[in-house]
């Protein structure tokens, strides 16, 4: 069995992160057009407004349902010692709950299965799953960054290591 996991960072959000900007909505629309015909059964997304709005735009174009997933949320997937200045800016609840949510995301999405899966999420989870696909040490997730509405694809095949197919691809945004 093979599954292509399509990971998308939400579109550009307003400063207070309460919704997408006009540019963020256009980014989501361009991405939806790029994903048309891929065969997703649903759009899974994190619970925050910027991911929810991005997923809703994509789901409307693809004519599939949206599914809110806590594991697709915005959290710290792994604490890295000696980086306190970075981690201190995030709430304790996010730091302590993150590893369990990351494990849930791996169990739920990052495995062989039938058909492609689309997850609209945040930079940290995408970084964590890419790091895993590259078999990199846990702290390497901190070194990866992702553009708004960029597409990353990881292939999971039974009996094989995950393969990074596409990373931070934003070609569909070139006209914006």
N, C-alpha and C positions, 0 to 999 in steps of 0.2 A: 504494500500500500504506500501511496505517496500523497503528501499534502504540501501544497505551497501556501505558506503563511504570509499574507500580505499585511504589513505593518505600516500604518500611516500616522504621522504626527498631525494633530489638529491644525486647522488653518490659523492664520494670524488673528490674535485676540486683542481686544481693547486693553488699555493699561491696567484696569481693575479686573481683567480676565472674566468679566461677567457675560461676554458675548463675543462673536466674531466681528472684526472690522469689515467694511465693504470689501477690502482687498481679500480678507480671509474667506468671505463667502465666494468670491470669484475663484480663489484657489481651490475650494472644495468643489465647485462646479466643474472646473477644468480637470480635476482628479477624477471626478465621477465619470466624465466623458471618456477619459483614458481607460477606466475600469469597465466600461460598458461591454457586455458580452463575456465577461470572465466566468460567470456561473456561480456566483456566491449565493448561498441560501439565506444569508442575513448579514447585517453589518453589526458587529460587536463593538461596543465602545465603553469608555470610562464614564463615570457619573458626572464629571465636571461640565459646566455649560459649554466651554469651547470644544470639547470632544463630542458632546451631545449634538450641538448645532452642526458641526462638520459631518457627523454620521447621518444626521437627518437629511442633509442636502444630498449626500451620496446615495442614501437608501431610496430617496424619492426618484432620482434619475434611474437607478438600477431596478426599481420596483420590487424591493425586498424589505422585510421588517428590520427594525433596529432592536438590539438586545443590550441592555445596560449590564455591564460586568464590573464588579468591584476590582477584579484582578487586572482590568485594563485601565485602572485609574493612575493618578499621579502620586508616586511614592518613591521612597528610597529602597531599591531592591537589595542593597548590600551595603553595610557600613564598612568604610575603609579607614583603618587606624592611621593616625598621623595627618588626618585631613579635617581636624575639628573645626577650623575656621570655615570650611565649606558646609559641613553638616550642621553647625550651630544655627544657621539661618532658617532651618526647617523645624517645624514643631516636633516635639518628642514622639507624639502619637504616630506621625508619618515615618519616623526613623525606626520605631519598634515594630510596627505592623507591616512594614514594607517587605522584609524577607519572606514572610508567610504568603503575602499576596503575590510576590514574584514566583514562589513555588507553585501557587495555584495557577498562575498564568502559564507556566511551563507545562503543568499537568493537563491543563485544559486545551491549550492551543499549540504548543511547541512539541508536536509528536506526529508520527505518521497517521494518516486517516484518509477518508474518502473526500475528495473534492477540495477546492481552495477555500481558505478562510480569510476574512478581512477583519482587522482589528484597528479601530481608530483610537489612538492612545496618546502617550506623551513621550518625550525624549528619553526619560530614564528607563522605562520598560523596553523601548526599542534597543537602547544601548546594551541593556542587560542580556537580551536575547541574541543580539548580534555577537556580543562577547562570547556567549556560549557556543554559537555556531562556529566561531573561529577558534574554539578551544583555548581561549586566552584566560589568563588568571582573573579571578573575581574583581580585583581592583581596576581592571582595564575599562570597565563600563564608564568610569569617570572621564575617559579621554575621548569619548565619541559624542558627536553632536549631530542634530538632525534639523533640517529646514522645515518650516511650516508646510504642510501638505505634501511633503516628499514621500516617496514610496520605497520601502525596503521589502525584499522578498527572501524568505528562507525556505529551502526545500527540505522536508523530512521524509525519508524513505526507510521502510522497514529494513533493518540489518545494516544500515549505512549511517555514517556521521552526517549531521546536518550540513547543508551547503548554502552559503550565501550566494544568492542569484542576482540580487540587485540591492544596492546600498545608497540611501539618501538621494534617490533619483528624482529630480525635479524638472525633467525635460518638458513635461506638460504645462509648466508654469512660465515658459520662456516668453510668451506673448503678453504676460501681465506686467 
